[in-house]
């Protein structure tokens, strides 16, 4: 049964995932997302801090990016194998000792910052 699932899911894998840089939670990322409006499509950037990574090597894998826009926190979940995620860039590597950064939801301003890891 597992082989059947692997065969079916192989068709939906995103070939761009192999070109994604290695990143962890706490890193500031720029995600290039394909937006379709009517018949036209364009690439839009979404930049923020990665607060969650789940099932990195799975077809169900995803990562969550959080940014603050006009004082309002916005979180967006991007599946690894989504055809809409065209490119991923690491802007800054964050110094982090946690797997999930959900505590950033309650913080704002300076206390919501993650320090830069210059050693990575």
N, CA, C and O atoms as a GROMACS GRO file, in nm:
protein
  480
    1UNK      N    1   0.082  -0.119   0.000
    1UNK     CA    2   0.000   0.000   0.000
    1UNK      C    3   0.087   0.126   0.000
    1UNK      O    4   0.054   0.225  -0.067
    2UNK      N    5   0.196   0.123   0.075
    2UNK     CA    6   0.284   0.239   0.082
    2UNK      C    7   0.346   0.270  -0.054
    2UNK      O    8   0.363   0.387  -0.089
    3UNK      N    9   0.378   0.166  -0.131
    3UNK     CA   10   0.435   0.188  -0.264
    3UNK      C   11   0.334   0.256  -0.356
    3UNK      O   12   0.372   0.340  -0.438
    4UNK      N   13   0.208   0.219  -0.344
    4UNK     CA   14   0.104   0.279  -0.426
    4UNK      C   15   0.090   0.428  -0.394
    4UNK      O   16   0.075   0.510  -0.484
    5UNK      N   17   0.095   0.462  -0.266
    5UNK     CA   18   0.086   0.602  -0.224
    5UNK      C   19   0.206   0.679  -0.278
    5UNK      O   20   0.191   0.792  -0.326
    6UNK      N   21   0.325   0.620  -0.270
    6UNK     CA   22   0.444   0.687  -0.321
    6UNK      C   23   0.436   0.710  -0.471
    6UNK      O   24   0.477   0.815  -0.520
    7UNK      N   25   0.385   0.612  -0.543
    7UNK     CA   26   0.374   0.627  -0.689
    7UNK      C   27   0.276   0.738  -0.727
    7UNK      O   28   0.303   0.815  -0.819
    8UNK      N   29   0.165   0.746  -0.656
    8UNK     CA   30   0.065   0.848  -0.687
    8UNK      C   31   0.116   0.986  -0.647
    8UNK      O   32   0.096   1.083  -0.720
    9UNK      N   33   0.182   0.997  -0.531
    9UNK     CA   34   0.226   1.128  -0.484
    9UNK      C   35   0.348   1.178  -0.560
    9UNK      O   36   0.374   1.298  -0.559
   10UNK      N   37   0.424   1.092  -0.625
   10UNK     CA   38   0.542   1.134  -0.701
   10UNK      C   39   0.504   1.228  -0.814
   10UNK      O   40   0.583   1.314  -0.853
   11UNK      N   41   0.385   1.213  -0.866
   11UNK     CA   42   0.337   1.297  -0.975
   11UNK      C   43   0.318   1.443  -0.931
   11UNK      O   44   0.330   1.534  -1.012
   12UNK      N   45   0.291   1.463  -0.802
   12UNK     CA   46   0.259   1.597  -0.753
   12UNK      C   47   0.378   1.667  -0.686
   12UNK      O   48   0.361   1.776  -0.631
   13UNK      N   49   0.495   1.607  -0.688
   13UNK     CA   50   0.611   1.669  -0.625
   13UNK      C   51   0.655   1.791  -0.704
   13UNK      O   52   0.650   1.792  -0.827
   14UNK      N   53   0.698   1.894  -0.634
   14UNK     CA   54   0.743   2.018  -0.695
   14UNK      C   55   0.891   2.005  -0.728
   14UNK      O   56   0.971   1.979  -0.638
   15UNK      N   57   0.932   2.022  -0.854
   15UNK     CA   58   1.074   2.010  -0.886
   15UNK      C   59   1.159   2.124  -0.829
   15UNK      O   60   1.281   2.112  -0.823
   16UNK      N   61   1.097   2.235  -0.788
   16UNK     CA   62   1.171   2.348  -0.732
   16UNK      C   63   1.221   2.322  -0.590
   16UNK      O   64   1.308   2.394  -0.542
   17UNK      N   65   1.167   2.220  -0.523
   17UNK     CA   66   1.205   2.193  -0.385
   17UNK      C   67   1.353   2.159  -0.376
   17UNK      O   68   1.418   2.190  -0.276
   18UNK      N   69   1.407   2.095  -0.478
   18UNK     CA   70   1.549   2.059  -0.477
   18UNK      C   71   1.638   2.183  -0.478
   18UNK      O   72   1.752   2.177  -0.433
   19UNK      N   73   1.588   2.294  -0.530
   19UNK     CA   74   1.667   2.417  -0.537
   19UNK      C   75   1.648   2.507  -0.414
   19UNK      O   76   1.715   2.609  -0.402
   20UNK      N   77   1.558   2.469  -0.324
   20UNK     CA   78   1.537   2.549  -0.203
   20UNK      C   79   1.662   2.542  -0.116
   20UNK      O   80   1.720   2.434  -0.101
   21UNK      N   81   1.705   2.655  -0.058
   21UNK     CA   82   1.820   2.650   0.033
   21UNK      C   83   1.782   2.584   0.165
   21UNK      O   84   1.664   2.574   0.198
   22UNK      N   85   1.881   2.540   0.238
   22UNK     CA   86   1.857   2.480   0.368
   22UNK      C   87   1.822   2.591   0.466
   22UNK      O   88   1.897   2.688   0.480
   23UNK      N   89   1.709   2.579   0.535
   23UNK     CA   90   1.667   2.680   0.631
   23UNK      C   91   1.607   2.613   0.752
   23UNK      O   92   1.566   2.498   0.747
   24UNK      N   93   1.602   2.689   0.862
   24UNK     CA   94   1.546   2.640   0.987
   24UNK      C   95   1.448   2.744   1.041
   24UNK      O   96   1.434   2.852   0.986
   25UNK      N   97   1.382   2.708   1.150
   25UNK     CA   98   1.292   2.805   1.212
   25UNK      C   99   1.375   2.918   1.271
   25UNK      O  100   1.485   2.895   1.321
   26UNK      N  101   1.322   3.037   1.265
   26UNK     CA  102   1.394   3.155   1.311
   26UNK      C  103   1.462   3.230   1.198
   26UNK      O  104   1.503   3.344   1.216
   27UNK      N  105   1.474   3.167   1.080
   27UNK     CA  106   1.536   3.233   0.966
   27UNK      C  107   1.435   3.327   0.900
   27UNK      O  108   1.315   3.298   0.896
   28UNK      N  109   1.484   3.438   0.847
   28UNK     CA  110   1.400   3.529   0.770
   28UNK      C  111   1.407   3.487   0.625
   28UNK      O  112   1.515   3.478   0.567
   29UNK      N  113   1.290   3.460   0.566
   29UNK     CA  114   1.282   3.406   0.431
   29UNK      C  115   1.208   3.500   0.339
   29UNK      O  116   1.122   3.577   0.382
   30UNK      N  117   1.243   3.493   0.210
   30UNK     CA  118   1.168   3.558   0.104
   30UNK      C  119   1.110   3.447   0.017
   30UNK      O  120   1.185   3.370  -0.044
   31UNK      N  121   0.979   3.438   0.010
   31UNK     CA  122   0.913   3.335  -0.068
   31UNK      C  123   0.855   3.400  -0.193
   31UNK      O  124   0.780   3.497  -0.183
   32UNK      N  125   0.889   3.348  -0.309
   32UNK     CA  126   0.834   3.396  -0.436
   32UNK      C  127   0.711   3.310  -0.467
   32UNK      O  128   0.722   3.190  -0.492
   33UNK      N  129   0.594   3.374  -0.463
   33UNK     CA  130   0.468   3.303  -0.479
   33UNK      C  131   0.401   3.347  -0.608
   33UNK      O  132   0.393   3.466  -0.639
   34UNK      N  133   0.353   3.249  -0.684
   34UNK     CA  134   0.282   3.279  -0.809
   34UNK      C  135   0.137   3.310  -0.775
   34UNK      O  136   0.068   3.227  -0.716
   35UNK      N  137   0.092   3.430  -0.812
   35UNK     CA  138  -0.045   3.474  -0.787
   35UNK      C  139  -0.117   3.480  -0.922
   35UNK      O  140  -0.066   3.540  -1.016
   36UNK      N  141  -0.234   3.419  -0.930
   36UNK     CA  142  -0.313   3.421  -1.053
   36UNK      C  143  -0.435   3.508  -1.030
   36UNK      O  144  -0.516   3.483  -0.941
   37UNK      N  145  -0.447   3.613  -1.112
   37UNK     CA  146  -0.561   3.703  -1.104
   37UNK      C  147  -0.629   3.703  -1.240
   37UNK      O  148  -0.581   3.765  -1.335
   38UNK      N  149  -0.738   3.633  -1.248
   38UNK     CA  150  -0.806   3.620  -1.376
   38UNK      C  151  -0.724   3.534  -1.470
   38UNK      O  152  -0.694   3.419  -1.440
   39UNK      N  153  -0.688   3.591  -1.584
   39UNK     CA  154  -0.606   3.517  -1.680
   39UNK      C  155  -0.458   3.545  -1.664
   39UNK      O  156  -0.374   3.472  -1.716
   40UNK      N  157  -0.424   3.651  -1.591
   40UNK     CA  158  -0.284   3.689  -1.574
   40UNK      C  159  -0.227   3.625  -1.447
   40UNK      O  160  -0.300   3.602  -1.351
   41UNK      N  161  -0.098   3.598  -1.449
   41UNK     CA  162  -0.031   3.552  -1.328
   41UNK      C  163   0.098   3.631  -1.310
   41UNK      O  164   0.160   3.675  -1.407
   42UNK      N  165   0.136   3.649  -1.184
   42UNK     CA  166   0.256   3.725  -1.153
   42UNK      C  167   0.321   3.663  -1.030
   42UNK      O  168   0.262   3.580  -0.962
   43UNK      N  169   0.445   3.706  -1.004
   43UNK     CA  170   0.518   3.658  -0.888
   43UNK      C  171   0.515   3.766  -0.781
   43UNK      O  172   0.548   3.882  -0.807
   44UNK      N  173   0.475   3.728  -0.660
   44UNK     CA  174   0.470   3.821  -0.548
   44UNK      C  175   0.563   3.771  -0.438
   44UNK      O  176   0.568   3.651  -0.411
   45UNK      N  177   0.636   3.862  -0.374
   45UNK     CA  178   0.726   3.827  -0.266
   45UNK      C  179   0.651   3.831  -0.133
   45UNK      O  180   0.568   3.919  -0.109
   46UNK      N  181   0.683   3.735  -0.048
   46UNK     CA  182   0.629   3.731   0.088
   46UNK      C  183   0.749   3.709   0.180
   46UNK      O  184   0.809   3.602   0.178
   47UNK      N  185   0.783   3.810   0.259
   47UNK     CA  186   0.903   3.804   0.342
   47UNK      C  187   0.864   3.806   0.489
   47UNK      O  188   0.786   3.891   0.532
   48UNK      N  189   0.920   3.713   0.565
   48UNK     CA  190   0.894   3.708   0.708
   48UNK      C  191   0.979   3.602   0.776
   48UNK      O  192   1.068   3.544   0.715
   49UNK      N  193   0.949   3.578   0.903
   49UNK     CA  194   1.025   3.484   0.984
   49UNK      C  195   0.957   3.347   0.979
   49UNK      O  196   0.835   3.337   0.993
   50UNK      N  197   1.035   3.244   0.959
   50UNK     CA  198   0.982   3.108   0.959
   50UNK      C  199   0.957   3.067   1.104
   50UNK      O  200   1.051   3.062   1.184
   51UNK      N  201   0.832   3.037   1.138
   51UNK     CA  202   0.800   3.001   1.276
   51UNK      C  203   0.768   2.853   1.292
   51UNK      O  204   0.756   2.804   1.404
   52UNK      N  205   0.753   2.780   1.181
   52UNK     CA  206   0.713   2.641   1.191
   52UNK      C  207   0.756   2.565   1.066
   52UNK      O  208   0.740   2.615   0.954
   53UNK      N  209   0.811   2.447   1.084
   53UNK     CA  210   0.842   2.356   0.974
   53UNK      C  211   0.786   2.220   1.012
   53UNK      O  212   0.807   2.173   1.124
   54UNK      N  213   0.715   2.156   0.921
   54UNK     CA  214   0.657   2.025   0.948
   54UNK      C  215   0.676   1.933   0.829
   54UNK      O  216   0.652   1.972   0.715
   55UNK      N  217   0.720   1.810   0.855
   55UNK     CA  218   0.734   1.705   0.753
   55UNK      C  219   0.812   1.752   0.632
   55UNK      O  220   0.761   1.752   0.520
   56UNK      N  221   0.936   1.791   0.654
   56UNK     CA  222   1.017   1.850   0.548
   56UNK      C  223   1.033   1.758   0.426
   56UNK      O  224   1.036   1.806   0.313
   57UNK      N  225   1.045   1.628   0.447
   57UNK     CA  226   1.071   1.535   0.338
   57UNK      C  227   0.945   1.463   0.290
   57UNK      O  228   0.955   1.364   0.218
   58UNK      N  229   0.829   1.511   0.329
   58UNK     CA  230   0.704   1.445   0.295
   58UNK      C  231   0.626   1.525   0.191
   58UNK      O  232   0.651   1.644   0.172
   59UNK      N  233   0.533   1.460   0.125
   59UNK     CA  234   0.444   1.529   0.031
   59UNK      C  235   0.354   1.626   0.107
   59UNK      O  236   0.306   1.724   0.050
   60UNK      N  237   0.330   1.599   0.236
   60UNK     CA  238   0.245   1.685   0.320
   60UNK      C  239   0.324   1.794   0.390
   60UNK      O  240   0.268   1.868   0.470
   61UNK      N  241   0.453   1.805   0.362
   61UNK     CA  242   0.539   1.900   0.432
   61UNK      C  243   0.502   2.045   0.404
   61UNK      O  244   0.460   2.079   0.293
   62UNK      N  245   0.518   2.130   0.505
   62UNK     CA  246   0.487   2.271   0.490
   62UNK      C  247   0.570   2.353   0.588
   62UNK      O  248   0.628   2.299   0.682
   63UNK      N  249   0.576   2.484   0.563
   63UNK     CA  250   0.642   2.575   0.655
   63UNK      C  251   0.556   2.699   0.667
   63UNK      O  252   0.486   2.737   0.573
   64UNK      N  253   0.562   2.762   0.783
   64UNK     CA  254   0.478   2.878   0.814
   64UNK      C  255   0.565   3.001   0.827
   64UNK      O  256   0.666   2.999   0.898
   65UNK      N  257   0.528   3.109   0.759
   65UNK     CA  258   0.601   3.234   0.760
   65UNK      C  259   0.512   3.339   0.827
   65UNK      O  260   0.393   3.350   0.798
   66UNK      N  261   0.573   3.418   0.917
   66UNK     CA  262   0.500   3.524   0.988
   66UNK      C  263   0.565   3.658   0.957
   66UNK      O  264   0.687   3.672   0.965
   67UNK      N  265   0.483   3.755   0.922
   67UNK     CA  266   0.531   3.891   0.905
   67UNK      C  267   0.432   3.986   0.970
   67UNK      O  268   0.317   3.950   0.994
   68UNK      N  269   0.477   4.107   0.998
   68UNK     CA  270   0.391   4.208   1.059
   68UNK      C  271   0.370   4.317   0.956
   68UNK      O  272   0.465   4.380   0.910
   69UNK      N  273   0.244   4.341   0.921
   69UNK     CA  274   0.208   4.442   0.823
   69UNK      C  275   0.116   4.543   0.889
   69UNK      O  276   0.007   4.509   0.935
   70UNK      N  277   0.162   4.668   0.895
   70UNK     CA  278   0.084   4.777   0.957
   70UNK      C  279   0.042   4.744   1.099
   70UNK      O  280  -0.069   4.777   1.140
   71UNK      N  281   0.130   4.679   1.175
   71UNK     CA  282   0.102   4.646   1.314
   71UNK      C  283   0.017   4.522   1.333
   71UNK      O  284  -0.014   4.486   1.446
   72UNK      N  285  -0.021   4.456   1.225
   72UNK     CA  286  -0.101   4.335   1.233
   72UNK      C  287  -0.017   4.216   1.189
   72UNK      O  288   0.044   4.220   1.082
   73UNK      N  289  -0.013   4.112   1.270
   73UNK     CA  290   0.063   3.993   1.236
   73UNK      C  291  -0.012   3.909   1.134
   73UNK      O  292  -0.132   3.885   1.147
   74UNK      N  293   0.060   3.866   1.031
   74UNK     CA  294   0.002   3.784   0.925
   74UNK      C  295   0.086   3.657   0.913
   74UNK      O  296   0.208   3.664   0.898
   75UNK      N  297   0.021   3.542   0.920
   75UNK     CA  298   0.090   3.415   0.904
   75UNK      C  299   0.036   3.345   0.780
   75UNK      O  300  -0.083   3.350   0.751
   76UNK      N  301   0.127   3.280   0.709
   76UNK     CA  302   0.088   3.211   0.588
   76UNK      C  303   0.161   3.077   0.583
   76UNK      O  304   0.281   3.071   0.609
   77UNK      N  305   0.090   2.973   0.549
   77UNK     CA  306   0.147   2.839   0.541
   77UNK      C  307   0.172   2.806   0.395
   77UNK      O  308   0.082   2.819   0.312
   78UNK      N  309   0.294   2.763   0.365
   78UNK     CA  310   0.332   2.727   0.230
   78UNK      C  311   0.367   2.579   0.224
   78UNK      O  312   0.460   2.536   0.293
   79UNK      N  313   0.295   2.500   0.147
   79UNK     CA  314   0.336   2.360   0.128
   79UNK      C  315   0.466   2.355   0.046
   79UNK      O  316   0.485   2.433  -0.047
   80UNK      N  317   0.554   2.262   0.082
   80UNK     CA  318   0.679   2.247   0.008
   80UNK      C  319   0.654   2.217  -0.139
   80UNK      O  320   0.723   2.271  -0.226
   81UNK      N  321   0.558   2.133  -0.166
   81UNK     CA  322   0.537   2.086  -0.302
   81UNK      C  323   0.424   2.158  -0.374
   81UNK      O  324   0.363   2.104  -0.466
   82UNK      N  325   0.396   2.280  -0.332
   82UNK     CA  326   0.297   2.360  -0.401
   82UNK      C  327   0.356   2.413  -0.532
   82UNK      O  328   0.470   2.461  -0.532
   83UNK      N  329   0.283   2.406  -0.642
   83UNK     CA  330   0.335   2.462  -0.767
   83UNK      C  331   0.340   2.615  -0.765
   83UNK      O  332   0.401   2.675  -0.853
   84UNK      N  333   0.276   2.677  -0.667
   84UNK     CA  334   0.275   2.824  -0.658
   84UNK      C  335   0.401   2.880  -0.593
   84UNK      O  336   0.430   2.998  -0.608
   85UNK      N  337   0.475   2.799  -0.520
   85UNK     CA  338   0.601   2.844  -0.460
   85UNK      C  339   0.710   2.821  -0.563
   85UNK      O  340   0.750   2.708  -0.589
   86UNK      N  341   0.758   2.931  -0.622
   86UNK     CA  342   0.855   2.917  -0.730
   86UNK      C  343   0.998   2.927  -0.683
   86UNK      O  344   1.086   2.861  -0.739
   87UNK      N  345   1.024   3.007  -0.581
   87UNK     CA  346   1.161   3.028  -0.535
   87UNK      C  347   1.160   3.064  -0.388
   87UNK      O  348   1.061   3.115  -0.336
   88UNK      N  349   1.271   3.036  -0.322
   88UNK     CA  350   1.284   3.063  -0.179
   88UNK      C  351   1.424   3.118  -0.154
   88UNK      O  352   1.522   3.061  -0.200
   89UNK      N  353   1.432   3.230  -0.081
   89UNK     CA  354   1.560   3.291  -0.049
   89UNK      C  355   1.572   3.308   0.102
   89UNK      O  356   1.474   3.342   0.169
   90UNK      N  357   1.691   3.285   0.156
   90UNK     CA  358   1.717   3.309   0.297
   90UNK      C  359   1.779   3.448   0.309
   90UNK      O  360   1.888   3.472   0.257
   91UNK      N  361   1.709   3.539   0.377
   91UNK     CA  362   1.756   3.676   0.395
   91UNK      C  363   1.852   3.683   0.513
   91UNK      O  364   1.960   3.742   0.502
   92UNK      N  365   1.814   3.623   0.626
   92UNK     CA  366   1.897   3.624   0.746
   92UNK      C  367   1.879   3.493   0.820
   92UNK      O  368   1.769   3.438   0.825
   93UNK      N  369   1.986   3.444   0.877
   93UNK     CA  370   1.981   3.322   0.957
   93UNK      C  371   1.962   3.361   1.103
   93UNK      O  372   2.042   3.437   1.158
   94UNK      N  373   1.856   3.310   1.164
   94UNK     CA  374   1.826   3.346   1.302
   94UNK      C  375   1.889   3.252   1.402
   94UNK      O  376   1.899   3.131   1.378
   95UNK      N  377   1.932   3.307   1.513
   95UNK     CA  378   1.987   3.226   1.622
   95UNK      C  379   1.869   3.177   1.704
   95UNK      O  380   1.800   3.255   1.768
   96UNK      N  381   1.848   3.047   1.701
   96UNK     CA  382   1.727   2.992   1.760
   96UNK      C  383   1.757   2.859   1.827
   96UNK      O  384   1.840   2.782   1.780
   97UNK      N  385   1.687   2.833   1.937
   97UNK     CA  386   1.702   2.705   2.006
   97UNK      C  387   1.568   2.633   2.015
   97UNK      O  388   1.553   2.540   2.095
   98UNK      N  389   1.473   2.675   1.935
   98UNK     CA  390   1.340   2.615   1.941
   98UNK      C  391   1.297   2.563   1.805
   98UNK      O  392   1.345   2.610   1.702
   99UNK      N  393   1.208   2.466   1.805
   99UNK     CA  394   1.157   2.410   1.682
   99UNK      C  395   1.036   2.489   1.631
   99UNK      O  396   1.014   2.497   1.510
  100UNK      N  397   0.960   2.546   1.721
  100UNK     CA  398   0.842   2.624   1.685
  100UNK      C  399   0.852   2.760   1.753
  100UNK      O  400   0.892   2.769   1.869
  101UNK      N  401   0.817   2.864   1.681
  101UNK     CA  402   0.827   3.000   1.734
  101UNK      C  403   0.690   3.064   1.750
  101UNK      O  404   0.668   3.178   1.709
  102UNK      N  405   0.598   2.989   1.809
  102UNK     CA  406   0.463   3.041   1.828
  102UNK      C  407   0.458   3.153   1.931
  102UNK      O  408   0.361   3.229   1.936
  103UNK      N  409   0.561   3.165   2.014
  103UNK     CA  410   0.562   3.270   2.115
  103UNK      C  411   0.572   3.409   2.052
  103UNK      O  412   0.542   3.509   2.119
  104UNK      N  413   0.612   3.418   1.925
  104UNK     CA  414   0.620   3.548   1.858
  104UNK      C  415   0.482   3.610   1.836
  104UNK      O  416   0.471   3.730   1.812
  105UNK      N  417   0.378   3.529   1.844
  105UNK     CA  418   0.242   3.580   1.823
  105UNK      C  419   0.201   3.679   1.931
  105UNK      O  420   0.126   3.773   1.904
  106UNK      N  421   0.249   3.659   2.053
  106UNK     CA  422   0.212   3.748   2.163
  106UNK      C  423   0.306   3.866   2.177
  106UNK      O  424   0.281   3.956   2.258
  107UNK      N  425   0.414   3.869   2.100
  107UNK     CA  426   0.514   3.974   2.114
  107UNK      C  427   0.507   4.072   1.999
  107UNK      O  428   0.462   4.040   1.890
  108UNK      N  429   0.554   4.193   2.026
  108UNK     CA  430   0.557   4.294   1.921
  108UNK      C  431   0.679   4.383   1.941
  108UNK      O  432   0.736   4.388   2.050
  109UNK      N  433   0.718   4.452   1.837
  109UNK     CA  434   0.830   4.545   1.845
  109UNK      C  435   0.963   4.475   1.864
  109UNK      O  436   0.992   4.374   1.799
  110UNK      N  437   1.044   4.529   1.954
  110UNK     CA  438   1.179   4.477   1.975
  110UNK      C  439   1.180   4.338   2.035
  110UNK      O  440   1.270   4.258   2.006
  111UNK      N  441   1.082   4.306   2.118
  111UNK     CA  442   1.082   4.175   2.182
  111UNK      C  443   1.043   4.063   2.085
  111UNK      O  444   1.057   3.946   2.118
  112UNK      N  445   0.994   4.098   1.968
  112UNK     CA  446   0.959   3.997   1.868
  112UNK      C  447   1.074   3.968   1.773
  112UNK      O  448   1.059   3.888   1.680
  113UNK      N  449   1.190   4.030   1.796
  113UNK     CA  450   1.305   4.009   1.707
  113UNK      C  451   1.380   3.882   1.744
  113UNK      O  452   1.385   3.842   1.860
  114UNK      N  453   1.439   3.821   1.644
  114UNK     CA  454   1.527   3.706   1.664
  114UNK      C  455   1.666   3.751   1.620
  114UNK      O  456   1.682   3.805   1.510
  115UNK      N  457   1.766   3.728   1.705
  115UNK     CA  458   1.900   3.774   1.674
  115UNK      C  459   1.959   3.694   1.559
  115UNK      O  460   1.920   3.580   1.536
  116UNK      N  461   2.053   3.756   1.486
  116UNK     CA  462   2.114   3.694   1.368
  116UNK      C  463   2.226   3.602   1.412
  116UNK      O  464   2.305   3.637   1.500
  117UNK      N  465   2.232   3.484   1.352
  117UNK     CA  466   2.336   3.386   1.379
  117UNK      C  467   2.446   3.404   1.274
  117UNK      O  468   2.430   3.362   1.160
  118UNK      N  469   2.554   3.467   1.313
  118UNK     CA  470   2.662   3.493   1.219
  118UNK      C  471   2.751   3.372   1.197
  118UNK      O  472   2.834   3.371   1.105
  119UNK      N  473   2.736   3.270   1.279
  119UNK     CA  474   2.820   3.150   1.266
  119UNK      C  475   2.770   3.053   1.160
  119UNK      O  476   2.846   2.967   1.115
  120UNK      N  477   2.645   3.064   1.119
  120UNK     CA  478   2.592   2.972   1.018
  120UNK      C  479   2.612   3.027   0.881
  120UNK      O  480   2.573   2.963   0.783
   0.00000   0.00000   0.00000
